[in-house]
Each structure stands twice: as C-alpha cells, then as structure tokens.
Amino acid sequence: MHTTTPSGSVCIVDDDEQVRRFLVEVFTSVGVNADAFPCGERFMQTWRPVGATCVLLDLCMPRVTGCEVHDWLRAAHPQVPVIFLTGFADVPTAVSAMRLGAFDFLEKPFDIQHLIERAQDALRTFSGRAAGGCAANAAWLRTLTPREREVLDGIVAGRRNKTIASELGISERTVETHRANIMQKSGTRSVAELVAVALAHNTGP
C-alpha cells in the first residue's frame, strides 16, 4: 500500500447521486480533492483540468454514455487517466476500454480501498512519477506455463472464458483456474488491470 497521498484531484462522473456523495466523502477523507458531476453532458461542458487529475467514469449513463465521455477525453485531454466504474461489467467491454486507453475498469460494488489505490496510482501516472506495481516488471511473464500464456492471449484478445475453453479444448473451470494463476503471478486484481499490464509489455494479439 502506498504511504503517501499524491497531489491532484479526482472527478466523479456518475448519474447515481448516492455514489457521487459517497466517493466525494471517501476521497476527501484521504486528502484528495474530489468534484462530482451528475452526467456526461455537465462534465464535458463545465470541467477543465487543473493539475494532476483522474476521472472516475460510470460506464452506463443516460443520454451521453461513459464511452462517449471517454472518447471526448481522449481527444481533448488525452493525458487524463480514466477509471471506468460499472455494475454491468464483462470481459470484452473491459478489454475494449483498456485497449482504448482506460487506466482501469472496476466493477460495482468495488473494493473502496482498491479504488483509492488505483486512483492514487492514476494521479502519480499523470504527474509523470513511477506508479509502482507489477506493470514496471515483466518478469512474471516468464513464469507462465505454455497453457497459461495461451489463456492470457485469449483474455487480451477480449474472448470470454467459454470461447477460450472451446478454442483450447479445455473446460471453463480450467480456464478460470489458469486465469487466477495468471493474475496471482502478475500481481493484478482485475481482468482490466491484467490486460493493461499485458498490453504495456506488448503481450497478446
């Protein structure tokens, strides 16, 4: 766990008022400035980045979706890291978001301590400091078995467990076991984080 809090601010874009209030309180309590926006339109119309910033972006919002806001950010403020928050996560969606440059993709209900740590990592990344963690070291890749490497390639390609199992001639349960081993070796805690680390080392298709 990081012992220092990076300077910067977190922007929460979520149509759920309860989520917005909770996250503002949480980040304020750990010394991180937090602003909240009830919809993508309001965020894009009024927000301007000042200093290091991380955006916590709800994927499923009415009118303007999280993906559309992300597209706007990539064009207007590509240096701003985005962490997607969603209650309807699936592997292909997560992989697609990571390939498009999202910093992470967390499924609700999320582990709040993990979210805080990922947001702090994002702020460090924005500031050009080393974010730390497994992404800095690719040694874990060499510890994968040939089968684990095949499963990893399937995950990075955005395939579901069922598809990977069918292609490799193994059961879904075996795929899940390999995926758990891969995440343990890589030190990652979500599929999205695993994909980000793998892509950082040009792994997979």
N, CA and C of each residue as an Amber inpcrd file, in Angstrom:
protein
   615
   0.8460000  -1.1910000   0.0000000   0.0000000   0.0000000   0.0000000
   0.8820000   1.2420000   0.0000000   0.4350000   2.2830000  -0.7160000
   1.2260000   3.4980000  -0.8020000   1.1540000   4.2540000   0.5250000
   2.2430000   4.8400000   0.9190000   2.2970000   5.5300000   2.1940000
   2.0860000   7.0190000   2.0470000   2.1120000   7.5610000   0.8550000
   1.9170000   8.9860000   0.6540000   0.7590000   9.2130000  -0.2960000
   0.0940000  10.3480000  -0.1000000  -1.0330000  10.6900000  -0.9450000
  -0.5610000  11.6620000  -2.0150000  -0.7500000  11.3480000  -3.2940000
  -0.3050000  12.2450000  -4.3550000  -1.1930000  13.4690000  -4.4240000
  -0.6150000  14.5880000  -4.8810000  -1.4240000  15.7920000  -5.0560000
  -2.2540000  15.6420000  -6.3200000  -3.3730000  16.3270000  -6.3500000
  -4.2360000  16.2550000  -7.5240000  -5.6860000  16.1660000  -7.1220000
  -6.5330000  15.9080000  -8.0860000  -7.9610000  15.8430000  -7.8090000
  -8.6020000  14.6960000  -8.5720000  -9.7260000  14.2450000  -8.0530000
 -10.4960000  13.1760000  -8.6780000 -11.8370000  13.7460000  -9.1130000
 -12.2370000  13.4390000 -10.3470000 -13.5430000  13.8600000 -10.8400000
 -14.4340000  12.6330000 -10.9620000 -15.5900000  12.7010000 -10.3360000
 -16.5310000  11.5830000 -10.3640000 -17.6790000  11.9260000 -11.2940000
 -17.8740000  11.1200000 -12.3310000 -18.9680000  11.3390000 -13.2790000
 -19.8880000  10.1290000 -13.1890000 -21.0190000  10.3040000 -12.5140000
 -21.9270000   9.1820000 -12.2610000 -23.3330000   9.7280000 -12.0570000
 -24.3300000   9.0970000 -12.6600000 -25.7040000   9.5970000 -12.5320000
 -26.3620000   9.1780000 -11.2180000 -25.6790000   8.3710000 -10.4180000
 -26.2010000   7.9420000  -9.1280000 -25.7160000   8.9110000  -8.0470000
 -26.6430000   9.6960000  -7.4900000 -26.2760000  10.7100000  -6.5040000
 -25.6260000  10.0980000  -5.2720000 -26.1230000   8.9400000  -4.8450000
 -25.5640000   8.2890000  -3.6580000 -24.1090000   7.9000000  -3.8810000
 -23.8000000   7.3860000  -5.0630000 -22.4200000   7.0150000  -5.3950000
 -21.5360000   8.2550000  -5.4080000 -22.0310000   9.3310000  -6.0130000
 -21.2410000  10.5660000  -6.0850000 -20.9000000  11.0830000  -4.6860000
 -21.9110000  11.1730000  -3.8330000 -21.6780000  11.6970000  -2.4820000
 -20.7050000  10.8150000  -1.7010000 -20.9000000   9.5070000  -1.8140000
 -20.0330000   8.5680000  -1.0980000 -18.5810000   8.7210000  -1.5330000
 -18.3500000   8.7710000  -2.8440000 -16.9750000   8.8530000  -3.3440000
 -16.3270000  10.1950000  -3.0140000 -17.0930000  11.2730000  -3.0420000
 -16.5430000  12.5760000  -2.6560000 -16.0890000  12.5210000  -1.2000000
 -16.9160000  11.9520000  -0.3280000 -16.5620000  11.8410000   1.0920000
 -15.3240000  10.9710000   1.2910000 -15.2720000   9.8530000   0.5570000
 -14.1500000   8.9240000   0.7060000 -12.8400000   9.5910000   0.3060000
 -12.8110000  10.2110000  -0.8590000 -11.5550000  10.7920000  -1.3280000
 -11.1670000  12.0230000  -0.5160000 -12.1440000  12.8010000  -0.0970000
 -11.8400000  13.9450000   0.7580000 -11.2180000  13.4790000   2.0720000
 -11.6990000  12.3460000   2.5890000 -11.1970000  11.8270000   3.8680000
  -9.7420000  11.3780000   3.7830000  -9.2750000  11.0490000   2.5780000
  -7.8750000  10.6260000   2.4310000  -7.0070000  11.7380000   1.8380000
  -7.5400000  12.9580000   1.8170000  -6.7470000  14.1020000   1.3970000
  -6.6750000  14.3440000  -0.0910000  -7.6350000  13.7930000  -0.8370000
  -7.6640000  14.0100000  -2.2860000  -8.8750000  14.8700000  -2.6340000
  -8.6530000  15.9680000  -3.3470000  -9.7590000  16.8220000  -3.7630000
 -10.6770000  16.0450000  -4.6920000 -11.9860000  16.2200000  -4.5470000
 -12.9380000  15.4850000  -5.3730000 -14.0760000  16.3880000  -5.8230000
 -14.3920000  16.3080000  -7.1060000 -15.5280000  17.0220000  -7.6780000
 -16.4530000  15.9920000  -8.3150000 -17.7470000  16.2660000  -8.2910000
 -18.7100000  15.3010000  -8.8280000 -19.5980000  15.9460000  -9.8850000
 -19.9480000  15.1570000 -10.8860000 -20.8030000  15.6040000 -11.9770000
 -21.9020000  14.5650000 -12.1910000 -23.1660000  15.0100000 -12.3400000
 -24.2910000  14.0790000 -12.4250000 -24.4970000  13.4430000 -13.7940000
 -23.8040000  13.9500000 -14.8020000 -23.9940000  13.4000000 -16.1440000
 -22.8120000  13.7700000 -17.0270000 -22.6910000  13.0580000 -18.1370000
 -21.6020000  13.3120000 -19.0670000 -21.6670000  14.6860000 -19.6870000
 -22.8880000  15.1610000 -19.9860000 -23.0240000  16.4790000 -20.6070000
 -22.4800000  17.5820000 -19.7020000 -22.8800000  17.5340000 -18.4300000
 -22.4170000  18.5690000 -17.4990000 -20.8950000  18.5350000 -17.3580000
 -20.3630000  17.3460000 -17.2820000 -18.9100000  17.2040000 -17.1500000
 -18.1880000  17.8150000 -18.3480000 -18.6080000  17.4720000 -19.5510000
 -17.9210000  17.9570000 -20.7530000 -18.0970000  19.4570000 -20.9470000
 -19.2170000  20.0060000 -20.4780000 -19.4910000  21.4310000 -20.6590000
 -18.7510000  22.3170000 -19.6620000 -18.5720000  21.8270000 -18.4390000
 -18.0600000  22.7020000 -17.3860000 -16.6840000  22.3520000 -16.8360000
 -16.2310000  21.1130000 -17.0110000 -14.9760000  20.6980000 -16.3790000
 -13.7550000  21.1610000 -17.1600000 -12.7620000  21.6340000 -16.4320000
 -11.4600000  21.9650000 -17.0180000 -10.3810000  21.3900000 -16.1100000
  -9.4180000  20.6590000 -16.6720000  -8.3800000  20.0490000 -15.8250000
  -7.4390000  21.0890000 -15.2400000  -7.1740000  20.9510000 -13.9440000
  -6.2100000  21.8200000 -13.2630000  -5.2710000  20.9180000 -12.4750000
  -4.0240000  20.8210000 -12.9170000  -3.0760000  19.9480000 -12.2510000
  -3.3700000  18.4880000 -12.5350000  -2.8000000  17.6280000 -11.7220000
  -2.9930000  16.1870000 -11.8990000  -4.4560000  15.8380000 -11.6290000
  -5.0470000  15.0870000 -12.5370000  -6.4650000  14.7530000 -12.4370000
  -6.7090000  13.3190000 -12.8560000  -7.6410000  12.6630000 -12.1770000
  -8.1020000  11.3300000 -12.5470000  -9.6230000  11.3850000 -12.6310000
 -10.2000000  10.7610000 -13.6520000 -11.6480000  10.7570000 -13.8120000
 -12.2040000   9.3680000 -13.5150000 -13.1430000   9.3060000 -12.5680000
 -13.8740000   8.0730000 -12.2750000 -15.1780000   8.1570000 -13.0480000
 -15.3230000   7.2980000 -14.0330000 -16.3850000   7.4480000 -15.0310000
 -17.3320000   6.2590000 -15.0550000 -18.6110000   6.5280000 -14.7700000
 -19.6200000   5.4780000 -14.8410000 -19.8230000   5.0950000 -16.3020000
 -19.8440000   3.8070000 -16.5710000 -19.9650000   3.3420000 -17.9520000
 -21.3640000   3.5420000 -18.5060000 -22.3810000   3.2050000 -17.7230000
 -23.7720000   3.2310000 -18.2020000 -24.5070000   4.4400000 -17.6450000
 -24.6120000   5.5040000 -18.4310000 -25.3680000   6.6890000 -18.0480000
 -26.3330000   7.0340000 -19.1770000 -27.4680000   7.6630000 -18.8510000
 -28.4130000   8.0400000 -19.8940000 -27.8720000   9.1660000 -20.7670000
 -28.3940000   9.2700000 -21.9490000 -28.0510000  10.2970000 -22.9380000
 -26.6020000  10.1700000 -23.4130000 -25.6530000  10.6360000 -22.6350000
 -24.2440000  10.5250000 -23.0130000 -23.6080000   9.4190000 -22.1680000
 -23.1440000   8.3640000 -22.8090000 -22.5910000   7.2200000 -22.0850000
 -21.1560000   7.4750000 -21.6390000 -20.6850000   6.6140000 -20.7380000
 -19.3070000   6.7270000 -20.2970000 -18.3230000   6.5710000 -21.4410000
 -18.6410000   5.6970000 -22.3830000 -17.7550000   5.5040000 -23.5400000
 -17.6450000   6.7700000 -24.3780000 -18.7550000   7.4860000 -24.5140000
 -18.7360000   8.7300000 -25.2870000 -17.9250000   9.8060000 -24.5690000
 -18.0640000   9.8610000 -23.2480000 -17.2560000  10.8030000 -22.4700000
 -15.7750000  10.4480000 -22.5840000 -15.4790000   9.1490000 -22.5480000
 -14.0970000   8.7000000 -22.6780000 -13.5210000   9.1020000 -24.0340000
 -14.3060000   8.9450000 -25.0920000 -13.8580000   9.3530000 -26.4290000
 -13.5330000  10.8440000 -26.4510000 -14.3840000  11.6410000 -25.8160000
 -14.1540000  13.0900000 -25.7590000 -12.8690000  13.4090000 -24.9920000
 -12.6630000  12.7230000 -23.8720000 -11.4550000  12.9430000 -23.0860000
 -10.1990000  12.5720000 -23.8650000 -10.2480000  11.4610000 -24.5840000
  -9.0810000  11.0350000 -25.3760000  -8.7130000  12.0730000 -26.4180000
  -9.7160000  12.7520000 -26.9650000  -9.4640000  13.7650000 -27.9880000
  -9.0490000  15.1050000 -27.3790000  -9.7210000  15.5010000 -26.2910000
  -9.4890000  16.8270000 -25.7170000  -8.4150000  16.8550000 -24.6370000
  -8.3470000  15.7980000 -23.8380000  -7.4010000  15.7580000 -22.7180000
  -6.8060000  14.3560000 -22.5930000  -6.0110000  13.9270000 -23.5610000
  -5.5050000  12.5520000 -23.5850000  -4.6050000  12.1900000 -22.4140000
  -4.0980000  13.1940000 -21.7040000  -3.2040000  12.9250000 -20.5790000
  -3.9640000  12.5300000 -19.3100000  -5.2750000  12.6940000 -19.2960000
  -6.0710000  12.4290000 -18.1000000  -6.4270000  10.9460000 -18.0110000
  -6.0080000  10.2580000 -16.9690000  -6.3410000   8.8330000 -16.8200000
  -7.7970000   8.6430000 -16.4170000  -8.4110000   7.6010000 -16.9640000
  -9.8230000   7.3130000 -16.7000000  -9.9580000   5.9310000 -16.0690000
 -10.7220000   5.8690000 -14.9860000 -11.0690000   4.5940000 -14.3710000
 -12.5710000   4.4020000 -14.5470000 -12.9530000   3.3900000 -15.3160000
 -14.3650000   3.1090000 -15.5210000 -14.9530000   2.4100000 -14.3010000
 -16.1690000   2.7820000 -13.9450000 -16.9190000   2.1270000 -12.8810000
 -18.2220000   1.6190000 -13.4890000 -18.5460000   0.3610000 -13.2760000
 -19.7640000  -0.1710000 -13.8730000 -20.3560000  -1.3050000 -13.0570000
 -21.6630000  -1.4050000 -13.1030000 -22.3420000  -2.5090000 -12.4580000
 -22.6650000  -3.6160000 -13.4310000 -22.2420000  -3.4370000 -14.6900000
 -22.5680000  -4.4040000 -15.7430000 -21.3200000  -4.7790000 -16.5340000
 -20.2820000  -5.1690000 -15.8150000 -19.0060000  -5.4420000 -16.4690000
 -19.0020000  -6.8010000 -17.1550000 -18.3040000  -6.8990000 -18.2620000
 -17.9740000  -8.1800000 -18.8650000 -16.5900000  -8.0530000 -19.4730000
 -15.9570000  -9.1930000 -19.7290000 -14.5640000  -9.1800000 -20.1740000
 -14.3710000  -8.4160000 -21.4820000 -15.1700000  -8.6490000 -22.5340000
 -14.9630000  -7.9100000 -23.7860000 -15.0470000  -6.4010000 -23.6070000
 -16.0140000  -5.9350000 -22.8040000 -16.1490000  -4.4950000 -22.5780000
 -14.9320000  -3.9460000 -21.8530000 -14.4650000  -4.6770000 -20.8470000
 -13.2960000  -4.2400000 -20.0990000 -12.0580000  -4.1850000 -20.9910000
 -11.8700000  -5.2260000 -21.7940000 -10.7090000  -5.2720000 -22.6830000
 -10.7790000  -4.1290000 -23.6930000 -11.9640000  -3.8810000 -24.2400000
 -12.1260000  -2.7950000 -25.2010000 -11.7590000  -1.4600000 -24.5750000
 -12.2020000  -1.2340000 -23.3510000 -11.8880000   0.0130000 -22.6580000
 -10.3940000   0.1590000 -22.4270000  -9.7320000  -0.9280000 -22.0340000
  -8.2960000  -0.8660000 -21.7830000  -7.5200000  -0.6190000 -23.0750000
  -7.9700000  -1.2410000 -24.1580000  -7.2950000  -1.0360000 -25.4390000
  -7.4380000   0.4180000 -25.9110000  -8.5310000   1.0590000 -25.5060000
  -8.7600000   2.4510000 -25.8890000  -8.0630000   3.4250000 -24.9470000
  -7.3680000   2.8850000 -23.9680000  -6.5440000   3.7400000 -23.1280000
  -7.0420000   4.0010000 -21.7230000  -8.1060000   3.3090000 -21.2790000
  -8.5670000   3.4970000 -19.9080000  -7.4910000   3.0270000 -18.9370000
  -7.4080000   3.6670000 -17.7780000  -6.3980000   3.2960000 -16.7880000
  -6.7990000   2.0190000 -16.0620000  -8.1020000   1.8730000 -15.7880000
  -8.5980000   0.6620000 -15.1350000 -10.1000000   0.5880000 -15.3430000
 -10.6580000  -0.5580000 -14.9590000 -12.0710000  -0.8520000 -15.1910000
 -12.5390000  -1.6580000 -13.9880000 -13.3250000  -1.0350000 -13.0990000
 -13.7220000  -1.6800000 -11.8520000 -15.2230000  -1.9170000 -11.8200000
 -15.5910000  -3.0950000 -11.3430000 -16.9930000  -3.4730000 -11.2920000
 -17.6020000  -3.1410000  -9.9360000 -18.7890000  -2.5390000  -9.9520000
 -19.5240000  -2.2700000  -8.7280000 -20.1750000  -3.5630000  -8.2330000
 -20.2670000  -3.7800000  -6.9240000 -19.6760000  -2.9640000  -5.8530000
 -18.1750000  -3.2060000  -5.7640000 -17.4040000  -2.1460000  -5.7980000
 -15.9550000  -2.2820000  -5.8080000 -15.3850000  -2.2210000  -4.4010000
 -14.1700000  -2.7150000  -4.2700000 -13.4200000  -2.6140000  -3.0230000
 -12.9210000  -1.1770000  -2.9210000 -13.4250000  -0.4260000  -1.9560000
 -13.1290000   1.0000000  -1.8970000 -11.6460000   1.2760000  -1.7050000
 -10.9520000   0.4350000  -0.9230000  -9.5180000   0.6540000  -0.7330000
  -8.7650000   0.4560000  -2.0460000  -9.1940000  -0.5430000  -2.8160000
  -8.5570000  -0.7850000  -4.1160000  -8.8090000   0.3860000  -5.0450000
 -10.0220000   0.9390000  -5.0280000 -10.3320000   2.0990000  -5.8740000
  -9.4560000   3.2880000  -5.4880000  -9.3110000   3.5320000  -4.1950000
  -8.4660000   4.6410000  -3.7400000  -7.0360000   4.4580000  -4.2380000
  -6.5130000   3.2370000  -4.0880000  -5.1370000   2.9700000  -4.5110000
  -4.9750000   3.1520000  -6.0190000  -5.9560000   2.6890000  -6.8000000
  -5.8620000   2.8300000  -8.2580000  -5.9670000   4.2980000  -8.6670000
  -6.8190000   5.0610000  -7.9820000  -6.9330000   6.4850000  -8.2840000
  -5.6280000   7.2070000  -7.9490000  -5.0200000   6.8400000  -6.8240000
  -3.7380000   7.4360000  -6.4560000  -2.6520000   7.0670000  -7.4650000
  -2.6660000   5.8150000  -7.9450000  -1.7230000   5.4060000  -8.9830000
  -1.9330000   6.2350000 -10.2510000  -3.2000000   6.4810000 -10.5830000
  -3.5140000   7.2590000 -11.7810000  -2.9900000   8.6830000 -11.6450000
  -3.1170000   9.2610000 -10.4680000  -2.6120000  10.6160000 -10.2540000
  -1.0910000  10.6440000 -10.3570000  -0.4440000   9.6190000  -9.8560000
   1.0170000   9.5440000  -9.9710000   1.4250000   9.4080000 -11.4400000
   0.6630000   8.6120000 -12.1770000   0.9460000   8.4410000 -13.5960000
   0.8070000   9.7700000 -14.3280000  -0.2550000  10.5090000 -14.0350000
  -0.4730000  11.8210000 -14.6470000   0.7220000  12.7250000 -14.3800000
   1.2190000  12.6840000 -13.1650000   2.3110000  13.5730000 -12.7650000
   3.6650000  13.1230000 -13.2850000   3.6850000  11.9910000 -13.9810000
   4.9510000  11.5380000 -14.5420000   5.8200000  10.7860000 -13.5670000
   5.2690000  10.4680000 -12.3830000   6.0510000   9.6970000 -11.4250000
   5.8180000   8.2220000 -11.6620000   6.7390000   7.3950000 -11.1830000
   6.5490000   5.9500000 -11.3260000   5.3420000   5.5300000 -10.5150000
   4.4170000   4.8210000 -11.1710000   3.1960000   4.4120000 -10.4910000
   3.4280000   3.2040000  -9.5850000   4.5510000   2.5180000  -9.7900000
   4.8130000   1.3340000  -8.9830000   3.9420000   0.1760000  -9.4200000
   4.0520000  -0.9440000  -8.7220000   3.2150000  -2.0980000  -9.0350000
   3.8330000  -2.9670000 -10.0940000   3.0450000  -3.9950000 -10.5330000
   3.5600000  -5.0350000 -11.4050000   3.8300000  -4.5650000 -12.8190000
   3.2450000  -3.4430000 -13.2400000   3.4300000  -3.0140000 -14.6220000
   4.8900000  -2.6810000 -14.9110000   5.6610000  -2.3740000 -13.8790000
   7.0440000  -1.9790000 -14.0860000   7.9670000  -3.1610000 -14.3450000
   7.4760000  -4.3470000 -14.1770000   8.3450000  -5.5050000 -14.2900000
   7.6220000  -6.6190000 -15.0400000   8.2260000  -7.0800000 -16.1210000
   7.6050000  -8.1230000 -16.9400000   8.1330000  -9.5120000 -16.6020000
   8.8760000  -9.6560000 -15.5070000   9.4630000 -10.9500000 -15.1670000
   8.3980000 -12.0280000 -14.9810000   7.2140000 -11.6240000 -14.5230000
   6.1520000 -12.6000000 -14.2900000   5.7470000 -13.3300000 -15.5650000
   5.9180000 -12.6750000 -16.7100000   5.5480000 -13.3060000 -17.9750000
   6.3370000 -14.5890000 -18.2100000   7.5700000 -14.5830000 -17.7760000
   8.4330000 -15.7450000 -17.9890000   8.0690000 -16.9020000 -17.0670000
   7.2300000 -16.6260000 -16.0520000   6.8310000 -17.6880000 -15.1350000
   5.5680000 -18.4110000 -15.6080000   4.9450000 -17.9180000 -16.6670000
   3.7160000 -18.5410000 -17.1600000   4.0140000 -19.8500000 -17.8740000
   3.1520000 -20.8110000 -17.6640000   3.2550000 -22.0620000 -18.4180000
   2.7470000 -21.8100000 -19.8390000   3.0750000 -22.6860000 -20.8000000
   2.5640000 -22.5090000 -22.1710000   1.0420000 -22.3770000 -22.2030000
   0.3270000 -23.1620000 -21.4030000  -1.1300000 -23.0850000 -21.3890000
  -1.6030000 -21.7610000 -20.8000000  -0.9430000 -21.2950000 -19.7490000
  -1.3120000 -20.0110000 -19.1610000  -1.0870000 -18.8840000 -20.1610000
  -0.0290000 -19.0080000 -20.9390000   0.2280000 -17.9840000 -21.9580000
  -0.8760000 -17.9780000 -23.0180000  -1.3650000 -19.1590000 -23.3890000
  -2.4630000 -19.2410000 -24.3500000  -3.7390000 -18.6240000 -23.7760000
  -3.9990000 -18.8880000 -22.5130000  -5.1760000 -18.3040000 -21.8630000
  -5.0340000 -16.7820000 -21.7910000  -3.8380000 -16.3060000 -21.4420000
  -3.5960000 -14.8650000 -21.3790000  -3.8330000 -14.2190000 -22.7430000
  -3.3550000 -14.8430000 -23.7960000  -3.5670000 -14.2950000 -25.1390000
  -5.0580000 -14.1800000 -25.4460000  -5.8210000 -15.1820000 -25.0130000
  -7.2600000 -15.1330000 -25.2300000  -7.9170000 -14.0080000 -24.4550000
  -7.4780000 -13.7980000 -23.2180000  -8.0220000 -12.7210000 -22.3930000
  -7.7210000 -11.3630000 -23.0140000  -6.4760000 -11.1670000 -23.4400000
  -6.0740000  -9.8970000 -24.0470000  -6.8370000  -9.6400000 -25.3410000
  -7.1970000 -10.7140000 -26.0390000  -7.9610000 -10.5740000 -27.2820000
  -9.4330000 -10.2760000 -27.0130000  -9.8290000 -10.3120000 -25.7310000
 -11.1980000  -9.9840000 -25.3730000 -12.1660000 -11.1380000 -25.4470000
 -11.6550000 -12.3670000 -25.4850000 -12.5400000 -13.5310000 -25.5780000
 -13.0810000 -13.9150000 -24.2040000 -14.2800000 -14.4480000 -24.1820000
 -14.8890000 -14.9280000 -22.9510000 -14.2880000 -16.2750000 -22.5690000
 -14.4490000 -16.6370000 -21.3080000 -13.9170000 -17.9190000 -20.8300000
 -14.4210000 -19.0900000 -21.6640000 -15.7090000 -19.0560000 -22.0060000
 -16.3040000 -20.1390000 -22.7770000 -15.6380000 -20.2900000 -24.1340000
 -15.3400000 -19.1640000 -24.7750000 -14.6870000 -19.1890000 -26.0880000
 -13.2570000 -19.6950000 -25.9760000 -12.5380000 -19.2080000 -24.9630000
 -11.1540000 -19.6520000 -24.7510000 -11.1310000 -21.1540000 -24.4980000
 -12.0640000 -21.6270000 -23.6820000 -12.1260000 -23.0570000 -23.3620000
 -12.3630000 -23.8810000 -24.6190000 -13.2710000 -23.4200000 -25.4600000
 -13.5840000 -24.1430000 -26.6940000 -12.3840000 -24.1790000 -27.6320000
 -11.6950000 -23.0500000 -27.7700000 -10.5400000 -22.9670000 -28.6710000
  -9.3920000 -23.8530000 -28.1960000  -9.2230000 -23.9520000 -26.8880000
  -8.0920000 -24.7160000 -26.3360000  -8.4590000 -26.1580000 -25.9890000
  -9.7480000 -26.4760000 -26.1130000 -10.1710000 -27.8400000 -25.8130000
 -10.1150000 -28.1830000 -24.3380000 -10.4010000 -27.1980000 -23.4820000
 -10.3990000 -27.4120000 -22.0370000 -11.7200000 -26.9000000 -21.4670000
 -11.9680000 -27.1410000 -20.1870000 -13.2170000 -26.7020000 -19.5710000
 -13.1310000 -25.2390000 -19.1320000 -14.3050000 -24.6210000 -18.9490000
 -14.3340000 -23.2460000 -18.4640000 -13.7060000 -23.1440000 -17.0850000
 -13.9430000 -24.1540000 -16.2610000 -13.3670000 -24.1430000 -14.9160000
 -11.8360000 -24.1260000 -14.9760000 -11.2830000 -24.8710000 -15.9370000
  -9.8270000 -24.8900000 -16.0960000  -9.3260000 -23.5250000 -16.5480000
 -10.0730000 -22.8820000 -17.4370000  -9.7070000 -21.5280000 -17.8720000
  -9.7030000 -20.5840000 -16.6770000 -10.7320000 -20.6860000 -15.8280000
 -10.8190000 -19.8340000 -14.6450000  -9.6370000 -20.0690000 -13.7070000
  -9.2290000 -21.3400000 -13.5800000  -8.0800000 -21.6660000 -12.7370000
  -6.8070000 -21.0480000 -13.2960000  -6.6190000 -21.1680000 -14.6220000
  -5.4380000 -20.5730000 -15.2600000  -5.4540000 -19.0520000 -15.1010000
  -6.6290000 -18.4550000 -15.2570000  -6.7220000 -17.0010000 -15.1430000
  -6.3580000 -16.5500000 -13.7310000  -6.8280000 -17.2920000 -12.7340000
  -6.4990000 -16.9630000 -11.3420000  -4.9900000 -17.0710000 -11.1060000
  -4.3640000 -18.0960000 -11.6780000  -2.9170000 -18.2560000 -11.5300000
  -2.1670000 -17.1150000 -12.2090000  -2.6540000 -16.7210000 -13.3920000
  -2.0070000 -15.6320000 -14.1320000  -2.0940000 -14.3320000 -13.3360000
  -3.2610000 -14.0520000 -12.7720000  -3.4280000 -12.8250000 -12.0030000
  -2.5710000 -12.8320000 -10.7460000  -2.4260000 -13.9990000 -10.1350000
  -1.5620000 -14.1030000  -8.9580000  -0.1080000 -13.8320000  -9.3310000
   0.3370000 -14.4120000 -10.4480000   1.7230000 -14.2220000 -10.8670000
   2.0030000 -12.7780000 -11.2920000   0.9960000 -12.1430000 -11.9000000
   1.1880000 -10.7700000 -12.3850000   0.9570000  -9.7380000 -11.3000000
   0.3320000 -10.1670000 -10.1960000   0.0570000  -9.2370000  -9.1110000
  -1.1270000  -8.3310000  -9.3850000  -1.9620000  -8.7020000 -10.3510000
  -3.1170000  -7.8790000 -10.6890000  -4.3550000  -8.3500000  -9.9350000
  -5.3480000  -7.4490000  -9.8330000  -6.5360000  -7.7550000  -9.0470000
  -7.8200000  -7.7090000  -9.8620000  -7.7050000  -7.4250000 -11.1390000
  -8.8820000  -7.4300000 -12.0010000  -8.4380000  -7.7930000 -13.4050000
  -9.3870000  -8.2480000 -14.2150000  -9.0710000  -8.5810000 -15.6050000
  -8.5920000  -7.3450000 -16.3450000  -9.2470000  -6.2060000 -16.0830000
  -8.8540000  -4.9720000 -16.7650000  -7.4120000  -4.5960000 -16.4400000
  -7.0280000  -4.7290000 -15.1650000  -5.6540000  -4.4190000 -14.7670000
  -4.6810000  -5.3950000 -15.4170000  -5.0680000  -6.6590000 -15.4960000
  -4.2310000  -7.6660000 -16.1450000  -4.0130000  -7.3180000 -17.6090000
  -5.0960000  -6.9370000 -18.2980000  -4.9860000  -6.5770000 -19.7150000
  -4.0820000  -5.3630000 -19.8890000  -4.2370000  -4.3670000 -19.0040000
  -3.4050000  -3.1650000 -19.0970000  -1.9300000  -3.5040000 -18.9470000
  -1.6140000  -4.3690000 -17.9850000  -0.2210000  -4.7650000 -17.7630000
   0.3050000  -5.5550000 -18.9630000  -0.5090000  -6.4710000 -19.4760000
  -0.0920000  -7.2690000 -20.6270000   0.1480000  -6.3860000 -21.8540000
  -0.7680000  -5.4440000 -22.0910000  -0.6230000  -4.5570000 -23.2500000
   0.5990000  -3.6450000 -23.0960000   0.9270000  -3.2850000 -21.8540000
   2.0940000  -2.4430000 -21.6180000   3.3780000  -3.1290000 -22.0560000
   3.3440000  -4.4680000 -22.0670000   4.5190000  -5.2230000 -22.4950000
   4.3030000  -5.8740000 -23.8500000   3.3350000  -5.3040000 -24.6190000
   3.0640000  -5.7690000 -25.9780000   2.7600000  -7.2580000 -26.0240000
   1.9820000  -7.7100000 -25.0500000   1.6280000  -9.1200000 -24.9720000
   0.3070000  -9.3690000 -25.6860000   0.2310000 -10.4920000 -26.3630000
  -1.0320000 -10.8820000 -26.9610000  -1.1910000 -10.3230000 -28.3510000
  -2.4000000 -10.5670000 -28.9640000  -2.6620000 -10.1650000 -30.3370000
  -2.5600000  -8.6800000 -30.5310000
